[in-house]
Amino acid sequence: MDETSQPKREATSGKAFLEAISHPVRSRILVMLEEGPAGSAEIAAELGVPARSARHQLRILREAGFVVARRAAKRRNTYEYSFTRATFGYLDDELYAELSPAERRAAINHYLRLMARSMARFVAAGSTYDSHFPFVTRITLRLDEEGWRELIAICSAALEQLVDLKGRAAERLGAGGEAGFEGEVDLLAVEAPGQGEPDANPPIKDPDLIDAIPLRQDVDRDGEAGVASARGSRSGRREPGRG
């Protein structure tokens, strides 16, 4: 099995992370590979891009350490690519403040793609509503600048608590030998366009954001009605890269 080495997380953060996700195809590849390994042909088919383009972007991601390539056991000239959890990058506040508007949009869009695909899988699974009922809420606020700063502080404090919770849960699971189950929290605070403003209802052109949330009934090949994403959903266990 041929596999690239995994660089340290610092090597795939900051500017390196921004460069990796700045191209929408590379961003969508990383989002897709969170769910499990896939070959370049499968990636190209799902993303709707030419195979040559998919291979080119995969090579860039592989050389930067964001994906690993394993030679398929029964196909000598075929590789499967998988997301490298240990090298999921991040942008700190200092670097984010220096980014151009286009760079900030690329970074935020990458996380929105992650959230949208994750929520699509949650809705499609259905069974995850049963044993652990999800906490879902949405609130709109009219803020001043001080209120916005307070809102960000609240979100930051919640994040710190979640990181602490993750560590405590890991210790309990390790001590008890339990497998546990996957959970996810997505924090999102945005300035919403005002009603009547030109950008209040802009067209959404990103296919991962248009069709990701499966809120319609589709019919599968056997004629059974079921919930499915408009673009479909790959099978396989999701392997989150965050954290």
N, C-alpha and C positions, 0 to 999 in steps of 0.2 A: 504494500500500500504506500503510495507516494503522498506525502503531506508536507505542507510548508510549515516552518516553525512559527510560533506565535510570539510576536514582539510584546514588550511591556505595554500596558494600557496607555502610559504617557506618550508612547510613540504614535498612537492612533487617536490622540485627542488634540484639542486646539485647532490650529490651522490645518493639520493633516486630516482631521475629522471633517472640517468644513470643506476641504477640497474633495473629499470622498463623496459627500452628499450634495455638492453643488450642482452636479449633473442629475437631472430628474431620473434618468434610467438607472444610474448607480444607486440613488436613493431608493428606488422601487425594488431593485435587486436585493438590497440589504433588508428591506422590510419583508420581502417574500421569503428570504432564506431564514428568517427567524423561526419559521414553522418547521424547518427541517431541510435536509440536503436535496438538491435538484440538479439535473444536468443542464447544460447550456441550451439545448433544444427546448426543454420544458420551460425554462425561464423565458426564452424568446417568445414562445407560443403564448404564455400567460400574459406577458407584458405587451404583446402585440408589436414587437420590434423585430427587425431583420436579425437572423442568427448571427451574422457577422458583427453587427453592432453589439449584441449581447456578449459575444466572446471578447470583444475589444474592451468593454467596460468591466467584465469579470477579470480580465488580465490586469487592469489598473488596480482593481480592488485587491487582487491577490498579491500583487507586488507591494502594495501599501500595508498588507497584513490584516485586512478586514475580512477576508474569506480564506478558507483553506480548500485545497483541491485534493481529492482522493481518487485514485484510479479505480474505476468500476471493476469488480472481480471478473466478470465474464466478458468485458469489452476492453481490449487492450488499448484502444485509441480513444476511449471515452472517459471523461472525468466527471465526477459529481462534486459540486461545490456546496459548502456549508458555511453558515455564519459562525464567526469566532466570538463566542460570548465574552471571552476575556479581553477582547480588544474593542468593545463598544466604546466609542469616543464620547467626549463631552466638550462643552464650551463653558468657560467660567465667565463670571459677570464682567470682569475687566476686558476680556477679549470681545465679548458680545457688544460692549459699549463702543468699541472701535470699528465694528463692522459697518459696511455700506448698507443702504436699504435693501439692495438686491441680495446681499449675503445673509442678512437677517431673515428675509423672506424664505430663502432656501433652507435655512436651519429650522425655522418654524414649520414649514411645509413638510419637512422630513418627519418631525414628531407627530404632525397631524395625520400623516399617512400611517404611521405606527398605530396611533389610536384608532383610526377608522377601520383598519384591517382587524385589529384586535376586537373591536366592538362587533364587527361583522361575524367573526367566529363565535363570539358569545351568543349573539342572537340566533345564529344558525344551529348551534348546539342544542339550545332549548332546555336540556336537562339541568344546566347550571342554575336555572331559576329555582329548583326544587329544594335542595338541602340547605343552601346558604343564600338566602334571599338578598339580592344586591341592594346596596344603598345608592339611590339615585336622587339627585336634587339639582335644581337649576334656579338661579336667582339673578335678577337684573338690578342694578344700582345706578343712581345718579351721583357721581363723585366729583369732588374737586381734586386738586393735585395732592393735597395732604391725604385725602381719602384713598387715592390710588396707591400712595406709598404704604399706607396701612394695610391695604388689600394684599400687596405683594409680601409684606412682612408676615401676614397671617398664613399665606401659602407657604412661605419659606419655613415657618415654624412647624406647619403640618408635615412638610417634607422631612424635617429633622426627626419628628416623632415617628414617622413611617420607617425611616432608616433604623432607628432604635428598635422598633417593633420587629423588623426583619431579623435583626441580630438575636433578639430574645427568642423568637420562634425557632430559629435555626438551632439554638442551644437546646431547647426543649425537644425538638425532633431528634437531634443527635443523641441526646441522653436516653430517650425512650425508644430509639430504633424505629421510629415511624417514618413513613414516606411523605405524609402530608399531602397537600393539594395546592395547585397554583392559584394565586390571587393577584389581582392587579388594581392599582389606583392610578387614575389619570387626573392630574391637576391642570386646569386650564382657566386662566383669567385674561380676558381680552377687552380692549376698548371697542364697543360695538358701533358701527356706523349709525348715525342718527336717521330717523325717518325723514324721507324726502331728500336726503343728500344724494349726490350723483353716484356714490359708491355703496349705497345702502343695500342694493340687491345686484351685485355684479355677477356676470356669468362665471360658472365654475368650469374650468377647462381640464383640470387634473382628473383622469379617469379613476384613480384610486380614491378620490374624494367624492366623485359623482356617484359611483355605483357600489361603494364599499359597504354601506349599511343596508342589509337585506330586509327591507320592510314590505316585501310583496311575496305573494304565493307563486311558486313555480311548480311545474310538473316534471318529475324526473322521468327517466327512461322507462320505468315500469308503470307509469301512469299515476304514481302516488303523489299527492300534493305535499309539498314541503317547502320550508323556507330556505332560500338560497340567494347568494349574492348575484347581482346582475352579471358579474364577470366570472362567477364560479368561485369555488374554494378548493384549495389543495388539501389533501388529506395528510395526516401525519401529526405527530406531537409537536406542539409549539415549544420552542426553546428561547425564552425571552433573553435578550442581551442586556437589558438594563440592570444596573446594580452590579 
